[in-house]
């Protein structure tokens, strides 16, 4: 984790002269004209954000240490045994556990997906099926198909909803071609690494998650 990746608190573009502060429009305003509750709000927000930025940077540094330590261990394991521990190095999906079995953390890598133009072909094929099956088709199927291809504000479809269509089997060549079109439309555009942490009181107890969100760090 380099220092350039850390978050910093904003600093004014220009130094305000004594007795003046800059407002949200970039104007210099006399401190005496600022209401008391506005000054208190300003102080409170600055205090909270200073803690928030400090904590966020600690988490970012922690993330760097977690993956560095995990990779160091994996390298040692490969050097000693010729294989990596419970997973392929660089691929994630590996679990590290203490000797007493009371603490563990997992590293997983999830692919980031998008869908190509074949997805629209799949939609047309599914639509043809539903139209032809109009009388015999269950209304839930129409809702399922429409929901799968509905886009959000950014124009993205729900990956889970699309994949749900792959689990529905019909003895119709068009439906199967539509499923093939979905598979052909899948594009892997990157991946995201996750680390999850767990503890438990004894070897028979359930694992308890230690909530630290490193995905966004």
Z-matrix of the N, CA and C atoms (Angstrom, degrees):
N
C 1 1.466
C 2 1.516 1 109.16
N 3 1.314 2 116.94 1 114.40
C 4 1.460 3 120.94 2 179.40
C 5 1.518 4 110.17 3 -87.14
N 6 1.333 5 114.74 4 158.20
C 7 1.455 6 119.61 5 -179.37
C 8 1.526 7 111.72 6 -62.65
N 9 1.338 8 117.35 7 -27.70
C 10 1.459 9 120.20 8 -179.46
C 11 1.524 10 112.21 9 -67.53
N 12 1.337 11 116.80 10 -19.24
C 13 1.459 12 120.39 11 179.65
C 14 1.525 13 112.53 12 -86.84
N 15 1.313 14 116.62 13 -7.47
C 16 1.457 15 120.18 14 -178.35
C 17 1.529 16 110.62 15 -81.61
N 18 1.317 17 115.33 16 154.98
C 19 1.459 18 121.76 17 179.89
C 20 1.525 19 108.91 18 -86.89
N 21 1.298 20 116.47 19 139.89
C 22 1.464 21 120.75 20 177.38
C 23 1.522 22 109.38 21 -123.89
N 24 1.309 23 115.73 22 150.39
C 25 1.460 24 120.53 23 175.72
C 26 1.522 25 109.47 24 -72.10
N 27 1.325 26 118.01 25 142.74
C 28 1.465 27 120.19 26 -179.15
C 29 1.527 28 111.38 27 -68.12
N 30 1.310 29 113.89 28 148.21
C 31 1.467 30 119.98 29 176.28
C 32 1.524 31 108.49 30 -119.55
N 33 1.331 32 118.49 31 147.10
C 34 1.469 33 120.97 32 -179.18
C 35 1.518 34 111.73 33 -59.21
N 36 1.327 35 115.13 34 144.64
C 37 1.461 36 119.72 35 179.11
C 38 1.521 37 111.45 36 -65.47
N 39 1.323 38 116.26 37 -32.56
C 40 1.464 39 121.12 38 177.89
C 41 1.524 40 108.27 39 -132.72
N 42 1.328 41 115.30 40 152.29
C 43 1.462 42 120.33 41 177.27
C 44 1.528 43 109.39 42 -79.23
N 45 1.325 44 115.74 43 124.07
C 46 1.465 45 120.13 44 178.68
C 47 1.526 46 109.36 45 -76.95
N 48 1.312 47 118.04 46 139.05
C 49 1.472 48 120.29 47 176.80
C 50 1.522 49 110.16 48 -66.13
N 51 1.295 50 115.88 49 162.52
C 52 1.458 51 121.36 50 -179.13
C 53 1.526 52 110.51 51 -55.49
N 54 1.335 53 115.73 52 134.22
C 55 1.453 54 120.48 53 178.23
C 56 1.516 55 113.57 54 87.95
N 57 1.329 56 117.98 55 0.37
C 58 1.461 57 121.44 56 179.67
C 59 1.530 58 110.50 57 -126.51
N 60 1.330 59 115.11 58 152.46
C 61 1.467 60 121.58 59 173.15
C 62 1.523 61 107.78 60 -135.59
N 63 1.306 62 115.76 61 159.47
C 64 1.462 63 120.78 62 -179.69
C 65 1.520 64 109.45 63 -91.71
N 66 1.340 65 116.47 64 136.66
C 67 1.461 66 119.62 65 177.51
C 68 1.528 67 110.62 66 -92.83
N 69 1.335 68 116.87 67 -175.27
C 70 1.467 69 121.78 68 -175.01
C 71 1.519 70 112.75 69 -68.23
N 72 1.333 71 118.06 70 -13.84
C 73 1.459 72 121.53 71 178.08
C 74 1.528 73 112.56 72 -100.61
N 75 1.345 74 115.52 73 7.38
C 76 1.459 75 119.46 74 178.57
C 77 1.512 76 114.51 75 82.59
N 78 1.343 77 117.69 76 12.09
C 79 1.465 78 121.17 77 -179.09
C 80 1.522 79 110.08 78 -94.02
N 81 1.312 80 116.69 79 147.51
C 82 1.460 81 121.39 80 175.79
C 83 1.522 82 109.12 81 -83.56
N 84 1.327 83 115.99 82 125.34
C 85 1.462 84 122.19 83 -175.46
C 86 1.528 85 108.77 84 -123.70
N 87 1.336 86 118.20 85 135.64
C 88 1.475 87 120.10 86 177.16
C 89 1.531 88 110.27 87 -61.59
N 90 1.303 89 116.54 88 136.44
C 91 1.465 90 120.75 89 179.52
C 92 1.528 91 111.20 90 -59.07
N 93 1.313 92 116.83 91 -31.87
C 94 1.466 93 120.18 92 -177.75
C 95 1.531 94 112.51 93 -67.19
N 96 1.351 95 116.74 94 -18.64
C 97 1.465 96 119.66 95 -179.31
C 98 1.533 97 112.51 96 -89.70
N 99 1.323 98 116.59 97 -3.76
C 100 1.467 99 120.38 98 -178.98
C 101 1.523 100 109.05 99 -88.85
N 102 1.319 101 116.25 100 130.00
C 103 1.457 102 120.61 101 -178.72
C 104 1.526 103 110.57 102 -67.36
N 105 1.340 104 114.29 103 153.79
C 106 1.468 105 120.02 104 -175.29
C 107 1.525 106 110.97 105 -59.77
N 108 1.349 107 117.22 106 -42.83
C 109 1.465 108 118.20 107 -176.96
C 110 1.527 109 111.49 108 -69.15
N 111 1.350 110 116.99 109 -27.52
C 112 1.456 111 120.18 110 176.42
C 113 1.534 112 110.51 111 -70.42
N 114 1.318 113 115.91 112 -37.86
C 115 1.470 114 119.41 113 176.75
C 116 1.526 115 110.97 114 -65.75
N 117 1.341 116 116.28 115 -41.01
C 118 1.462 117 119.74 116 178.65
C 119 1.522 118 111.28 117 -64.65
N 120 1.343 119 115.47 118 -40.55
C 121 1.469 120 119.28 119 178.25
C 122 1.527 121 110.50 120 -62.89
N 123 1.325 122 115.94 121 -43.85
C 124 1.460 123 120.97 122 178.99
C 125 1.521 124 110.92 123 -58.22
N 126 1.334 125 116.59 124 -46.73
C 127 1.459 126 120.72 125 -179.26
C 128 1.528 127 111.57 126 -64.71
N 129 1.338 128 115.89 127 -41.18
C 130 1.454 129 120.20 128 -179.49
C 131 1.526 130 111.66 129 -63.83
N 132 1.350 131 116.32 130 -45.70
C 133 1.468 132 120.06 131 -178.97
C 134 1.523 133 110.84 132 -63.71
N 135 1.323 134 117.09 133 -42.21
C 136 1.468 135 120.27 134 179.43
C 137 1.529 136 110.74 135 -62.48
N 138 1.328 137 116.98 136 -39.36
C 139 1.460 138 120.97 137 179.71
C 140 1.523 139 110.51 138 -65.80
N 141 1.353 140 116.09 139 -47.25
C 142 1.464 141 120.15 140 -178.80
C 143 1.526 142 110.82 141 -63.35
N 144 1.334 143 116.31 142 -45.37
C 145 1.465 144 119.57 143 -177.97
C 146 1.521 145 112.27 144 -66.87
N 147 1.310 146 117.64 145 -31.68
C 148 1.467 147 118.45 146 177.53
C 149 1.523 148 110.20 147 -64.26
N 150 1.349 149 116.38 148 -40.35
C 151 1.467 150 120.10 149 176.31
C 152 1.528 151 110.67 150 -67.62
N 153 1.342 152 116.25 151 -42.18
C 154 1.463 153 120.39 152 -177.10
C 155 1.526 154 111.37 153 -62.92
N 156 1.325 155 116.89 154 -45.37
C 157 1.463 156 120.77 155 -179.78
C 158 1.524 157 110.50 156 -65.54
N 159 1.321 158 116.68 157 -41.53
C 160 1.460 159 120.10 158 178.88
C 161 1.525 160 110.51 159 -61.42
N 162 1.341 161 116.64 160 -44.21
C 163 1.459 162 120.74 161 -179.76
C 164 1.524 163 111.20 162 -66.41
N 165 1.344 164 117.14 163 -42.36
C 166 1.464 165 120.69 164 179.41
C 167 1.521 166 110.94 165 -61.41
N 168 1.320 167 117.04 166 -40.09
C 169 1.463 168 120.06 167 178.59
C 170 1.521 169 111.89 168 -69.11
N 171 1.324 170 116.84 169 -34.52
C 172 1.460 171 119.91 170 175.28
C 173 1.526 172 110.41 171 -62.81
N 174 1.337 173 116.02 172 -41.98
C 175 1.464 174 119.99 173 179.57
C 176 1.524 175 110.10 174 -65.60
N 177 1.325 176 117.25 175 -40.28
C 178 1.465 177 119.94 176 178.32
C 179 1.522 178 110.84 177 -63.04
N 180 1.329 179 116.74 178 -43.20
C 181 1.465 180 119.39 179 177.68
C 182 1.528 181 110.12 180 -64.11
N 183 1.333 182 115.90 181 -41.05
C 184 1.461 183 120.65 182 178.98
C 185 1.521 184 110.83 183 -60.26
N 186 1.332 185 116.84 184 -42.65
C 187 1.461 186 120.83 185 178.51
C 188 1.528 187 110.19 186 -58.49
N 189 1.324 188 116.19 187 -43.77
C 190 1.456 189 119.40 188 178.76
C 191 1.511 190 112.01 189 -60.59
N 192 1.335 191 117.11 190 -41.56
C 193 1.461 192 121.01 191 178.94
C 194 1.529 193 111.23 192 -66.31
N 195 1.344 194 117.03 193 -41.05
C 196 1.466 195 120.54 194 -178.78
C 197 1.518 196 110.81 195 -59.15
N 198 1.321 197 116.79 196 -50.73
C 199 1.459 198 119.54 197 -176.98
C 200 1.525 199 111.52 198 -72.10
N 201 1.324 200 117.71 199 -31.68
C 202 1.460 201 120.06 200 177.12
C 203 1.521 202 110.38 201 -67.14
N 204 1.345 203 116.66 202 -43.96
C 205 1.461 204 119.76 203 179.52
C 206 1.522 205 110.92 204 -65.80
N 207 1.340 206 116.74 205 -41.24
C 208 1.462 207 120.20 206 179.97
C 209 1.525 208 110.33 207 -63.55
N 210 1.324 209 116.92 208 -44.59
C 211 1.462 210 119.86 209 -179.73
C 212 1.520 211 111.59 210 -66.08
N 213 1.333 212 116.82 211 -36.27
C 214 1.461 213 120.01 212 177.60
C 215 1.519 214 110.69 213 -63.04
N 216 1.338 215 116.22 214 -43.56
C 217 1.454 216 119.52 215 178.45
C 218 1.525 217 110.91 216 -63.32
N 219 1.343 218 116.28 217 -44.28
C 220 1.456 219 120.02 218 -179.41
C 221 1.529 220 111.01 219 -60.07
N 222 1.321 221 116.42 220 -38.55
C 223 1.458 222 120.05 221 179.05
C 224 1.518 223 110.93 222 -65.23
N 225 1.342 224 116.69 223 -41.99
C 226 1.459 225 120.49 224 177.86
C 227 1.528 226 110.84 225 -63.84
N 228 1.339 227 115.94 226 -41.97
C 229 1.462 228 119.67 227 -179.96
C 230 1.525 229 111.16 228 -63.92
N 231 1.296 230 116.56 229 -41.14
C 232 1.468 231 119.85 230 178.60
C 233 1.519 232 110.90 231 -65.29
N 234 1.337 233 115.25 232 -40.19
C 235 1.459 234 119.23 233 -179.32
C 236 1.522 235 111.12 234 -64.80
N 237 1.346 236 116.65 235 -38.06
C 238 1.456 237 120.18 236 -176.54
C 239 1.522 238 112.83 237 -80.43
N 240 1.353 239 117.16 238 -40.54
C 241 1.459 240 120.37 239 -173.55
C 242 1.526 241 113.78 240 -111.33
N 243 1.290 242 116.24 241 -14.75
C 244 1.445 243 118.15 242 -177.70
C 245 1.519 244 113.94 243 83.69
N 246 1.324 245 116.31 244 -1.76
C 247 1.461 246 121.24 245 177.01
C 248 1.513 247 108.00 246 -135.87
N 249 1.334 248 116.21 247 160.56
C 250 1.462 249 120.41 248 178.87
C 251 1.515 250 110.04 249 -93.46
N 252 1.325 251 116.29 250 160.71
C 253 1.457 252 122.54 251 -173.66
C 254 1.521 253 111.71 252 -82.01
N 255 1.322 254 117.56 253 114.94
C 256 1.469 255 124.06 254 171.39
C 257 1.515 256 113.11 255 54.61
N 258 1.275 257 118.10 256 32.66
C 259 1.462 258 119.32 257 178.24
C 260 1.507 259 110.80 258 160.87
N 261 1.315 260 116.17 259 170.91
C 262 1.453 261 119.80 260 -178.74
C 263 1.519 262 109.99 261 -92.79
N 264 1.300 263 116.60 262 132.63
C 265 1.466 264 120.50 263 -179.66
C 266 1.519 265 109.68 264 -60.10
N 267 1.309 266 115.82 265 134.06
C 268 1.439 267 120.41 266 -179.49
C 269 1.517 268 113.03 267 87.67
N 270 1.331 269 117.20 268 -13.27
C 271 1.450 270 120.21 269 -179.62
C 272 1.523 271 112.02 270 -101.21
N 273 1.332 272 116.68 271 -10.31
C 274 1.453 273 118.98 272 -179.35
C 275 1.509 274 111.62 273 75.79
N 276 1.356 275 116.33 274 -152.44
C 277 1.460 276 121.95 275 178.91
C 278 1.525 277 110.98 276 53.34
N 279 1.308 278 115.04 277 53.89
C 280 1.459 279 121.21 278 -178.60
C 281 1.524 280 108.60 279 -134.73
N 282 1.336 281 116.66 280 145.21
C 283 1.459 282 122.51 281 -178.67
C 284 1.526 283 109.68 282 -120.05
N 285 1.312 284 116.39 283 133.47
C 286 1.458 285 122.78 284 176.30
C 287 1.528 286 108.28 285 -114.84
N 288 1.333 287 117.14 286 130.88
C 289 1.461 288 121.66 287 -173.17
C 290 1.523 289 110.53 288 -130.62
N 291 1.331 290 116.67 289 143.89
C 292 1.460 291 119.90 290 174.34
C 293 1.530 292 109.64 291 -69.58
N 294 1.327 293 115.97 292 160.67
C 295 1.461 294 120.85 293 -175.74
C 296 1.526 295 112.12 294 -62.06
N 297 1.348 296 116.48 295 -32.85
C 298 1.472 297 119.34 296 -179.62
C 299 1.524 298 112.74 297 -84.44
N 300 1.339 299 118.02 298 -3.11
C 301 1.456 300 120.93 299 176.48
C 302 1.514 301 114.77 300 73.14
N 303 1.339 302 117.88 301 21.12
C 304 1.460 303 120.65 302 -177.90
C 305 1.531 304 113.31 303 -104.27
N 306 1.311 305 116.88 304 -11.80
C 307 1.463 306 120.67 305 179.08
C 308 1.525 307 108.82 306 -138.32
N 309 1.321 308 115.21 307 144.24
C 310 1.453 309 118.83 308 176.60
C 311 1.526 310 109.08 309 -157.07
N 312 1.311 311 114.95 310 158.98
C 313 1.460 312 118.71 311 167.52
C 314 1.520 313 108.32 312 -140.43
N 315 1.310 314 114.21 313 150.58
C 316 1.455 315 121.70 314 -176.28
C 317 1.521 316 109.52 315 -120.83
N 318 1.308 317 114.89 316 141.83
C 319 1.458 318 121.24 317 172.70
C 320 1.521 319 107.26 318 -116.75
N 321 1.309 320 115.78 319 127.93
C 322 1.462 321 121.29 320 179.84
C 323 1.517 322 109.05 321 -132.45
N 324 1.311 323 115.20 322 149.18
C 325 1.458 324 121.28 323 177.77
C 326 1.519 325 108.54 324 -118.94
N 327 1.319 326 116.44 325 120.83
C 328 1.463 327 121.73 326 179.53
C 329 1.523 328 109.02 327 -108.13
N 330 1.322 329 115.87 328 130.63
C 331 1.458 330 120.12 329 177.80
C 332 1.524 331 111.01 330 -71.60
N 333 1.321 332 116.29 331 141.64
C 334 1.460 333 122.04 332 171.72
C 335 1.522 334 107.74 333 -96.08
N 336 1.331 335 114.70 334 122.23
C 337 1.460 336 120.10 335 -172.40
C 338 1.521 337 112.10 336 -112.99
N 339 1.308 338 114.92 337 154.25
C 340 1.451 339 122.58 338 166.34
C 341 1.521 340 106.80 339 -138.10
N 342 1.325 341 116.55 340 171.59
C 343 1.458 342 120.39 341 -176.66
C 344 1.526 343 110.04 342 -121.62
N 345 1.340 344 115.23 343 137.19
C 346 1.448 345 121.36 344 -179.97
C 347 1.522 346 112.44 345 -86.35
N 348 1.340 347 117.36 346 -173.87
C 349 1.470 348 121.91 347 -176.20
C 350 1.526 349 113.92 348 -63.11
N 351 1.325 350 117.11 349 -18.93
C 352 1.463 351 119.34 350 178.37
C 353 1.517 352 112.18 351 -60.80
N 354 1.345 353 115.76 352 -21.19
C 355 1.461 354 119.02 353 179.80
C 356 1.525 355 111.32 354 -63.18
N 357 1.327 356 117.24 355 -36.10
C 358 1.464 357 119.70 356 178.41
C 359 1.524 358 111.58 357 -69.37
N 360 1.337 359 117.58 358 -32.30
C 361 1.459 360 120.88 359 174.08
C 362 1.517 361 109.61 360 -63.35
N 363 1.328 362 116.24 361 -42.83
C 364 1.465 363 120.48 362 178.11
C 365 1.522 364 110.62 363 -59.67
N 366 1.318 365 116.43 364 -42.70
C 367 1.465 366 119.87 365 179.77
C 368 1.526 367 110.98 366 -61.43
N 369 1.328 368 117.79 367 -43.49
C 370 1.458 369 120.78 368 179.43
C 371 1.523 370 111.56 369 -61.83
N 372 1.340 371 116.41 370 -41.32
C 373 1.460 372 120.02 371 179.65
C 374 1.532 373 111.14 372 -65.60
N 375 1.318 374 116.80 373 -41.13
C 376 1.466 375 119.91 374 178.00
C 377 1.528 376 110.63 375 -65.40
N 378 1.324 377 115.84 376 -39.16
C 379 1.459 378 119.77 377 179.18
C 380 1.530 379 110.51 378 -62.93
N 381 1.327 380 116.80 379 -41.24
C 382 1.460 381 119.99 380 177.81
C 383 1.523 382 110.61 381 -59.88
N 384 1.302 383 116.40 382 -42.17
C 385 1.465 384 120.42 383 179.55
C 386 1.522 385 110.58 384 -61.75
N 387 1.315 386 117.47 385 -47.88
C 388 1.462 387 121.02 386 -176.37
C 389 1.522 388 110.95 387 -64.43
N 390 1.338 389 116.70 388 -40.17
C 391 1.467 390 119.95 389 178.78
C 392 1.522 391 110.71 390 -62.67
N 393 1.318 392 116.82 391 -45.21
C 394 1.461 393 120.41 392 -179.02
C 395 1.523 394 112.15 393 -70.14
N 396 1.328 395 116.08 394 -28.50
C 397 1.460 396 119.55 395 179.96
C 398 1.529 397 111.03 396 -93.81
N 399 1.315 398 118.35 397 15.32
C 400 1.467 399 123.68 398 -169.63
C 401 1.522 400 113.04 399 -42.09
N 402 1.308 401 117.13 400 -48.87
C 403 1.461 402 119.08 401 -175.46
C 404 1.517 403 112.08 402 -75.76
N 405 1.330 404 116.29 403 -37.17
C 406 1.458 405 118.50 404 -175.85
C 407 1.508 406 114.27 405 -93.25
N 408 1.333 407 117.60 406 -12.37
C 409 1.462 408 120.41 407 -176.61
C 410 1.519 409 111.10 408 -75.51
N 411 1.309 410 115.71 409 137.58
C 412 1.469 411 119.98 410 177.38
C 413 1.527 412 109.00 411 -73.73
N 414 1.334 413 118.08 412 141.00
C 415 1.474 414 120.18 413 -179.39
C 416 1.529 415 112.86 414 -59.77
N 417 1.344 416 116.02 415 -27.63
C 418 1.460 417 118.76 416 179.54
C 419 1.526 418 111.65 417 -62.07
N 420 1.345 419 116.17 418 -29.74
C 421 1.457 420 119.76 419 -179.61
C 422 1.524 421 110.63 420 -66.98
N 423 1.321 422 116.90 421 -42.03
C 424 1.457 423 121.23 422 177.29
C 425 1.523 424 110.38 423 -60.28
N 426 1.330 425 116.69 424 -44.54
C 427 1.467 426 120.86 425 179.18
C 428 1.521 427 110.30 426 -62.74
N 429 1.336 428 116.07 427 -40.18
C 430 1.461 429 120.61 428 -178.24
C 431 1.526 430 111.23 429 -64.82
N 432 1.330 431 116.18 430 -45.05
C 433 1.466 432 120.07 431 -179.11
C 434 1.530 433 110.57 432 -68.24
N 435 1.325 434 117.48 433 -46.24
C 436 1.459 435 120.32 434 179.79
C 437 1.523 436 111.13 435 -60.44
N 438 1.342 437 116.15 436 -42.06
C 439 1.463 438 120.19 437 -179.70
C 440 1.512 439 112.74 438 -66.03
N 441 1.337 440 116.32 439 -34.45
C 442 1.462 441 119.86 440 -177.96
C 443 1.522 442 111.72 441 -65.39
N 444 1.324 443 117.18 442 -34.79
C 445 1.457 444 120.20 443 -175.44
C 446 1.527 445 112.85 444 -99.78
N 447 1.312 446 116.89 445 6.79
C 448 1.464 447 120.32 446 176.64
C 449 1.520 448 109.19 447 -75.31
N 450 1.316 449 117.14 448 135.16
C 451 1.458 450 121.03 449 -176.95
C 452 1.518 451 111.12 450 -102.85
N 453 1.341 452 115.17 451 155.78
C 454 1.457 453 120.65 452 176.70
C 455 1.530 454 109.35 453 -88.84
N 456 1.326 455 116.44 454 -168.59
C 457 1.462 456 120.99 455 -177.00
C 458 1.522 457 112.45 456 -62.31
N 459 1.339 458 116.51 457 -29.13
C 460 1.461 459 120.49 458 -179.94
C 461 1.520 460 112.33 459 -89.29
N 462 1.339 461 117.12 460 2.85
C 463 1.456 462 120.60 461 179.35
C 464 1.509 463 114.29 462 82.10
N 465 1.329 464 117.41 463 16.98
C 466 1.459 465 121.61 464 -179.55
C 467 1.525 466 110.86 465 -98.85
N 468 1.326 467 115.73 466 145.56
C 469 1.455 468 120.65 467 175.48
C 470 1.527 469 108.78 468 -94.43
N 471 1.329 470 116.00 469 163.98
C 472 1.459 471 120.99 470 178.67
C 473 1.521 472 109.53 471 -79.19
N 474 1.315 473 116.00 472 119.99
C 475 1.469 474 120.07 473 179.29
C 476 1.523 475 111.22 474 -61.01
N 477 1.327 476 116.71 475 -42.71
C 478 1.462 477 120.00 476 -179.59
C 479 1.526 478 111.26 477 -62.81
N 480 1.336 479 116.42 478 -41.11
C 481 1.463 480 119.93 479 -179.13
C 482 1.527 481 110.91 480 -66.03
N 483 1.328 482 117.11 481 -39.51
C 484 1.461 483 120.28 482 177.75
C 485 1.523 484 110.41 483 -64.84
N 486 1.311 485 116.92 484 -46.51
C 487 1.463 486 120.25 485 -178.66
C 488 1.529 487 111.77 486 -65.28
N 489 1.346 488 116.54 487 -25.55
C 490 1.456 489 119.67 488 177.77
C 491 1.527 490 110.83 489 -62.81
N 492 1.321 491 117.13 490 -32.28
C 493 1.457 492 120.72 491 178.77
C 494 1.527 493 111.83 492 -67.19
N 495 1.329 494 116.81 493 -24.71
C 496 1.468 495 120.07 494 178.93
C 497 1.521 496 112.12 495 -73.58
N 498 1.343 497 116.27 496 -16.73
C 499 1.462 498 119.61 497 -178.77
C 500 1.530 499 112.75 498 -93.56
N 501 1.333 500 116.42 499 -1.42
C 502 1.469 501 120.69 500 179.72
C 503 1.523 502 108.32 501 -100.47
N 504 1.304 503 116.12 502 124.79
C 505 1.462 504 120.11 503 -174.85
C 506 1.527 505 110.83 504 -111.75
N 507 1.338 506 115.75 505 126.61
C 508 1.462 507 122.06 506 174.39
C 509 1.527 508 108.80 507 -129.80
N 510 1.318 509 115.68 508 144.74
C 511 1.459 510 120.66 509 -179.82
C 512 1.522 511 109.94 510 -85.39
N 513 1.329 512 114.41 511 64.95
C 514 1.457 513 121.78 512 178.81
C 515 1.523 514 107.02 513 -140.46
N 516 1.330 515 116.12 514 126.37
C 517 1.462 516 120.22 515 -175.48
C 518 1.524 517 111.78 516 -59.66
N 519 1.334 518 117.18 517 -34.61
C 520 1.466 519 119.73 518 -179.58
C 521 1.520 520 111.12 519 -66.63
N 522 1.327 521 116.47 520 -40.70
C 523 1.463 522 120.03 521 178.64
C 524 1.523 523 110.21 522 -62.46
N 525 1.321 524 116.40 523 -42.66
C 526 1.466 525 120.07 524 -179.54
C 527 1.525 526 110.66 525 -67.50
N 528 1.353 527 117.61 526 -37.13
C 529 1.463 528 120.09 527 176.42
C 530 1.525 529 110.50 528 -66.22
N 531 1.330 530 115.53 529 -35.79
C 532 1.461 531 119.18 530 176.04
C 533 1.518 532 111.47 531 -62.61
N 534 1.324 533 116.78 532 -40.78
C 535 1.459 534 119.89 533 177.18
C 536 1.525 535 111.31 534 -65.65
N 537 1.349 536 116.20 535 -39.12
C 538 1.466 537 119.44 536 176.18
C 539 1.527 538 110.75 537 -63.12
N 540 1.339 539 116.84 538 -37.76
C 541 1.460 540 120.44 539 178.99
C 542 1.525 541 110.90 540 -64.42
N 543 1.330 542 117.10 541 -37.50
C 544 1.467 543 120.18 542 176.24
C 545 1.521 544 109.82 543 -61.07
N 546 1.320 545 116.62 544 -47.47
C 547 1.470 546 120.07 545 -179.09
C 548 1.519 547 110.75 546 -61.29
N 549 1.337 548 116.60 547 -40.29
C 550 1.465 549 119.95 548 179.84
C 551 1.524 550 112.04 549 -69.94
N 552 1.334 551 116.92 550 -21.72
C 553 1.471 552 120.06 551 -176.82
C 554 1.519 553 113.02 552 -81.60
N 555 1.317 554 117.63 553 -13.90
C 556 1.464 555 120.92 554 -173.28
C 557 1.528 556 110.41 555 -70.24
N 558 1.312 557 116.21 556 127.04
C 559 1.461 558 123.21 557 176.68
C 560 1.525 559 108.51 558 -122.38
N 561 1.312 560 117.15 559 126.29
C 562 1.462 561 121.55 560 175.14
C 563 1.521 562 107.68 561 -90.86
N 564 1.321 563 116.81 562 114.54
C 565 1.465 564 121.50 563 -174.46
C 566 1.533 565 112.60 564 -106.17
N 567 1.318 566 116.51 565 4.23
C 568 1.457 567 119.79 566 179.33
C 569 1.512 568 110.14 567 156.96
N 570 1.296 569 115.75 568 -171.97
C 571 1.456 570 120.24 569 179.68
C 572 1.524 571 109.67 570 -147.22
N 573 1.317 572 115.11 571 160.57
C 574 1.462 573 121.72 572 -179.95
C 575 1.520 574 108.63 573 -130.37
N 576 1.315 575 116.28 574 131.37
C 577 1.460 576 120.83 575 -179.51
C 578 1.522 577 110.40 576 -93.76
N 579 1.322 578 115.14 577 138.17
C 580 1.458 579 121.81 578 179.95
C 581 1.521 580 109.36 579 -124.80
N 582 1.319 581 115.94 580 144.69
C 583 1.462 582 121.51 581 172.61
C 584 1.524 583 107.70 582 -126.98
N 585 1.323 584 115.74 583 130.15
C 586 1.462 585 121.31 584 -178.98
C 587 1.527 586 108.65 585 -126.01
N 588 1.332 587 115.86 586 142.85
C 589 1.454 588 121.18 587 -171.74
C 590 1.531 589 110.12 588 -123.28
N 591 1.355 590 116.09 589 142.75
C 592 1.461 591 120.12 590 -175.11
C 593 1.524 592 109.86 591 -143.24
N 594 1.330 593 115.08 592 148.16
C 595 1.469 594 122.45 593 173.40
C 596 1.528 595 108.30 594 -137.92
N 597 1.314 596 115.97 595 160.68
C 598 1.467 597 120.91 596 173.22
C 599 1.518 598 108.92 597 -151.78
N 600 1.322 599 115.62 598 156.83
C 601 1.461 600 121.24 599 -172.87
C 602 1.516 601 112.11 600 -74.94
N 603 1.307 602 117.59 601 -35.35
C 604 1.459 603 121.96 602 178.71
C 605 1.520 604 109.12 603 -151.24
N 606 1.342 605 115.87 604 176.57
C 607 1.461 606 119.75 605 -173.90
C 608 1.524 607 113.80 606 -68.27
N 609 1.337 608 117.79 607 -17.48
C 610 1.463 609 120.54 608 179.39
C 611 1.527 610 112.67 609 -98.09
N 612 1.308 611 117.30 610 -9.04
C 613 1.462 612 120.79 611 -175.78
C 614 1.531 613 111.29 612 -78.56
N 615 1.340 614 114.68 613 160.26
C 616 1.452 615 120.27 614 176.14
C 617 1.525 616 110.06 615 -74.85
N 618 1.317 617 115.01 616 148.57
C 619 1.464 618 119.23 617 177.37
C 620 1.525 619 110.33 618 -69.95
N 621 1.306 620 116.04 619 139.91
C 622 1.460 621 122.29 620 177.24
C 623 1.522 622 108.79 621 -114.28
N 624 1.317 623 116.49 622 127.14
C 625 1.449 624 120.93 623 -177.24
C 626 1.534 625 111.43 624 -73.24
N 627 1.309 626 116.04 625 139.68
C 628 1.463 627 122.31 626 171.94
C 629 1.535 628 105.83 627 -98.37
N 630 1.336 629 118.34 628 105.49
C 631 1.469 630 120.77 629 -169.50
C 632 1.535 631 113.26 630 -76.10
N 633 1.329 632 115.42 631 97.46
C 634 1.460 633 121.66 632 173.03
C 635 1.517 634 106.59 633 -132.08
N 636 1.314 635 117.49 634 119.15
C 637 1.455 636 121.59 635 -177.16
C 638 1.527 637 109.42 636 -90.89
N 639 1.346 638 115.27 637 97.85
C 640 1.451 639 119.63 638 178.52
C 641 1.512 640 112.47 639 -91.34
N 642 1.345 641 116.84 640 -13.05
C 643 1.462 642 119.97 641 -177.76
C 644 1.524 643 111.09 642 -61.79
N 645 1.328 644 116.18 643 -37.84
C 646 1.458 645 120.45 644 -177.41
C 647 1.521 646 113.13 645 -90.51
N 648 1.333 647 116.59 646 -5.38
C 649 1.480 648 120.43 647 -176.20
C 650 1.523 649 110.98 648 -75.31
